Amino acid sequence: MSAIFTDSLHLAGRRLRAVLRQPMYVAFTLVTPIIWLFLFGQLFKGITALPGFPAGSYVAFLTPGIVIMTTIFSNGWAGMSYVTDMERGVMDRLLVSPARRVSLIAGDLANQAIVTLVQSLIILGLGVLGGARFPGGLPAALALLLAAVLIGSVFAAFSIAMALLLRREESIIAVVNFLGLPLSFLSTTLMPSGLMPVWIRHVSRFNPITWGVTVGREMLHSHVAWGTVGLNLFYLALLAAALVALCSLSFRSYQRTA
């Protein structure tokens, strides 16, 4: 167990150093959420006057959704580094090394979790600067960060699995874009469920993005519904475990056909 932990830590550090060498990449990953948060926050702020809208500030309502939305796209590119490693022969050397496959997966997910936490904290800070207030306080904010890490693990593991199966950057980009935006619009990221068309409302109930956003939206209430928070975190944890298992199976497929 200690060897797995040590290998995972080493591999996470390798990925993190690669991210830190690209400060412009880190900066540009925050440009889109800033646009969503402030441009859309201003453009649609009038909908808070609609009957049934649950918050007085659209920026406050939008902030948890942007945290989750940024997480899925940021983690959705996790497989790109795998394609690079495969093209350079690094992946083959890693797979014949003493490091176990679980260490490879855990190391990458740990790196993605660190990036997710930093991005999420920055977006929450921007939301506060934009006038958002969160009566749920620190415990509810920590629940949102946990939800972001879990849903980030879902999309990172899926992206890695696709990289190992498809082995082309263009294919990963196509899959992530094909899933990311439709899932975001079929969730409660931008609109409360009560104001959605009935069919989208039903679809959103089974959307993991909605599960994460639902956890985050509890920050808007002074009395947090911890039962709802716990249930949605449980759903996300189960889905993350399933995608990590898929990722492990994809390693086997890669080794058989490499």
N, C-alpha and C positions, 0 to 999 in steps of 0.2 A: 504493500500500500504506500509506503514512504517513497519507493522508487517511482510509482505512478505519479505521486504528487510532485516529486522533484522534476520528473520529465515534463509534466504539464506546465509547471512554473517556468521552466527553461524555454519551452516552445511558445508560451504566452509572451515571454519577454522578447523573443525573436520577432514575433508579429508586431508587438507594441513598438519596438525600435524602428521597424519599417514604417509604421504610421507616423512616428515623430520626425522621421526624415522628410516627410512631405507636409510641412505646415500649411501650404496653400490648399492641399486636399482637405485638411481638417477645417480650414476657414470656409471653403466653399460648401462643405456639407451643412454648414449653418446658414448659408444664404437662403436656401429654399424655405426652411422653417420660419426664418425672419419674415420673408415675403408672405407666407401663409398667415402668420400670426398677426402682423400689423396691416398688411394690405386687405386681407379678407376680414380681419377684425374691424376695420373701418368701413369696408364696403357693405358688410351685412349687419352692422351694429343695430340697424333699425328693426331687425326681426325680434329683438328682445321685447318689443311692444306687443307682439302677437300673443293672444290668449294661450296660456299653457306653456309658455317658454319658462324654463326652470331657473334662469339666472338673470340678474339685472345687468350684467356686463358680458358682452359677447366675447371680449378678449379673455375674461376669466373662464367662460364656458369652453372656449376654443383651446386654451393652453394645454390641458391634459390630452386632448385629441392630437395636437401637434407633436407632443412628446412621443406618443405612440406611433404616429405616422412617420416621424423622422426615424424612429427606431427600426421600423420594418424595412425602410429603404436603405438605411445605413448597414444593417445586418444582411440585407439581401445581396450585397456585393461580396460577402465573405468568401464565396467560392472562386472569385477572380484570382485571388492569390494562389489557390490550389492549381488553377490552370497554368499559371506562371511557373509554379514548382514542377508541374508535370513536364512542361516544355523544356525546362532546364535540367531535368533529371534529378532534381532535389527530392521529389516525392518517392522515387524508387529507392534512393539511399535511405530515406527515413523509414520506409517500410521494411527494409532488411536490417535496420539497426535494432538494438535491444529494446528501444522504446515501443510500448504497446500502442495499438490503435486507439484505445481509450484515452491515452495520454495526448495523442494528436488531436482528438476531438475536444477533450477538456481544455487543452492549451488554447485552441482557437476560440472556444466559447468564453474562456476567461478573458482573453484579449478583447473580444467583442463586448463583454459585459462592462469592462472598464471604460471603453469608448462610449458605450450607451449611457453610463452613469454621468460621465462628464457632459455629454451633449444634453441630457435631460436636465441637469442642474442649470446649465446655461439657459435653456429655453424657459425653465421655471423663473429664473432671475429676470429674463426679458419680459415675461408675462407680468411680473410684479412691477417692473418699470413702466409697463404699458397701462398700469392701473388695476390689474387683477388682484383680488384679495381672496384668500383661502381660509375660511373659518375653521376648516377641519384640522388645521395646524400640522405640526411636524409628523405625528403618527400617520396621518392620511397621505402626506407627501412621501413618506418612506414606503407606504404600500404601493403608491404609483411607481416609484423607482423599482420596486421588486417586480411589479407587473411588466415594466419596460424591459427588465433583464430577461424575464421569462419569455415574453413574446419575441424579444431579440434572439434568444436561443432557438426558438421555433424557426425563425426565418434564416438564421445563420446556418443551422443544421440542414435545413432544406436546400439552401444555396450550395453548401459543400457537397451534399448528396448529388445535386444536379451537375456540379463540376466533375465529380468522379464518374458520372454516367455519360454525360454529354461531351465533356472535355474541350469545349470551345467557349470563348468569352462571349461571342455573339449570341449563343444559345442561352447563356445565363442572363444576359441583358434582356433578351426577348421574354424569357419566363418571368423574371422579376417585374418587368414593366406590365406584362399581361396580367399578373396577379395583384400587384401592389395598388394601382389606382382603382380598379373595380372593387377590391375589398375595402378600400378606404371610403369610397362613395356609398357602398352598401353597408356602412356601419354608422354609428352615432357620432362619428368624428366631427362633422360639421353641423349636424342638426339633431335635436332631440327626437326620440322615437315617436313621441306623440304627434309630431308635425310631419311625419313621413307618410308616403303612400303605404297602404296596408301591406302590399306584397314585399316592399323593401323592409318594413318593420319586422315581418316574420323572418325574412332572410337574415337580417342583422342579429337576431337572437342567437344564431349559430355561427356567427362570425367572430373569430378570435380577437380581431381588432376591437370589436364592441366590448368584449370581456375586459380587455385592458383599459379602454376608455371609461367603462363603468366604474372600475376601481378608482381611476383618477378623478372622476367627477364627484366622488364623495368628499374631496377637498372643499367643495363649494358649500358643504353643510356643516353647521356647528355640531350637530349630532350625527356622527358617522354610523352608517349601517354596516357594522363589522361582519354581520352574517353574509350580506351581499358581497362584501370585499373578499371574505374568505372563500366563498363558493366560486367566484370568478378566478381567483388565484389558483384554486384547485384545478379548475378546467385548464388553465394555461399550463400548469405543471404537468398534467397528464399529457397534453399535446406536445410539450417540449420533450418529455420522455419518449414518446412515440417517434418523434422526428430524429432524436439522437440515435434510437435503434435503427431507423432507416439509414442514417448516415453510416453507422457501423457496417450494415449489410452492403452499402455501396462500396466501402473499402474492399470487401471480399470480391465483389464483382470487378472492381478495377484491377485487383491483383490477378484474377483469373484471365483477364483479357489484355493486360498490359504487354 
